[in-house]
Amino acid sequence: RADEQIRGVIGAEKMSQLAALLRERWSGEGGEGGAPGSTASGKPNSVPTDTRIVVNAPAYRMDVFREGQLVKSYKIGIGYPEFPLPTGLRKASTIIFNPTWTPPDEPWVEGSNKVKAGQKVEAGSKLNPLGLIKIPIGLPSLIHGGKSPARLGTFASHGCVGLTNTQVQDFARLLAEVGGAELSQADVDKYAKTRTETVNVKLDNTVPVELRYETIVVEDGKLRIYRDVYDRGTNTEENLRTVLEANGVSFDQLTETERAQTLDALDQMARNASGQPAGEATVSNTNANTNDNDNKNAAKNDNTDGRVTRTIKGRKEIVITIAALAGQGYPGAVGIDGAAEKKTATASNAKAKKR
């Protein structure tokens, strides 16, 4: 409906230009966005020196930095390849408890017999996929709850960062803390009990949210090569050399065995979610990183039936220990999988009480 209204006002030609601009903004090619593999600093694997959230989609990981120190990591669900997470610098300024949801006018909504595009789904409804909390980070993306633990570490949303309700409650408290807002555990618990009441908590200080697509990462002295799940052609020897050099090591410094291992890992991980070699995907989307030369292919492979890729065939990552990288790189995860740990601990306590 919005498409028809806009076209009626500005005409078909300008509507086409507007659509192209929106695709660029979504993919991170304009404004505050960035190319796949880039970071806000322009250097691969850069470690923030300020307070910010860093999301690396291929690693299924979200990190919270406070004044340059990594304080907490979360395992996340990411957007389907047909609805990928964008890249670039976003902002978080509000935490919304018990959010409502208005289904967008998209094929994946039209195919549902439970909700209709444009008709608001109330807070607390079983049909509301946003869970207990959502944090807007710039259209069309959110960080939100409502995901099952099984969706962490895989595809889980239409362009959003997905967390379980337990995770998003924990994240909301930490985000409020680093953003200068008052939010106690008692507040979080109270809002969870009044599911039909929407509450907005405004951050005193806006927190940057950096969305990355880095498939080659030096982390805590190891080289991690992630699957190119969005089929962006990032697992190349050229990118590998760039990442190594950014961490003070040249590819030629590696031993013969290490070079062979890394090149083999690149070859294995240079595949999309369906296991096809990069660049040979049969299912594409209009939201992928495209330029003017790609518009024809993007239009040809437009996702119009609402179907999405839900699973990943094959390995998600390969980790290689390289002696020359000892002590280098992005920090390792801190406190990750807290929700799963809490669930395990609760189960263990219950079993102990039963005995």
HELIX and SHEET records of a PDB file:
HELIX    1   1 ALA A    2  ILE A   10  1                                   9    
HELIX    2   2 ALA A   12  SER A   27  1                                  16    
HELIX    3   3 ALA A   57  ALA A   59  5                                   3    
HELIX    4   4 PRO A  107  GLU A  110  1                                   4    
HELIX    5   5 PRO A  149  ARG A  151  5                                   3    
HELIX    6   6 ASN A  165  VAL A  178  1                                  14    
HELIX    7   7 GLN A  185  LYS A  193  1                                   9    
HELIX    8   8 GLU A  237  ALA A  246  1                                  10    
HELIX    9   9 PHE A  251  GLN A  253  5                                   3    
HELIX   10  10 GLU A  256  MET A  269  1                                  14    
HELIX   11  11 ASP A  292  ASP A  294  5                                   3    
HELIX   12  12 ASN A  295  LYS A  300  1                                   6    
HELIX   13  13 ALA A  323  LEU A  325  5                                   3    
HELIX   14  14 GLY A  338  LYS A  354  1                                  17    
SHEET    1   A 8 GLN A  69  LYS A  75  0                                        
SHEET    2   A 8 ARG A  61  ARG A  66 -1                                        
SHEET    3   A 8 ARG A  52  ASN A  56 -1                                        
SHEET    4   A 8 VAL A 199  ARG A 212  1                                        
SHEET    5   A 8 GLY A  88  PHE A  97 -1                                        
SHEET    6   A 8 ILE A 133  PRO A 136 -1                                        
SHEET    7   A 8 LEU A 142  HIS A 144 -1                                        
SHEET    8   A 8 VAL A 161  GLY A 162  1                                        
SHEET    1   B 2 ILE A  78  GLY A  79  0                                        
SHEET    2   B 2 PHE A 155  SER A 157  1                                        
SHEET    1   C 3 ILE A 216  GLU A 219  0                                        
SHEET    2   C 3 LYS A 222  TYR A 226 -1                                        
SHEET    3   C 3 GLU A 317  THR A 321 -1                                        
END                                                                             
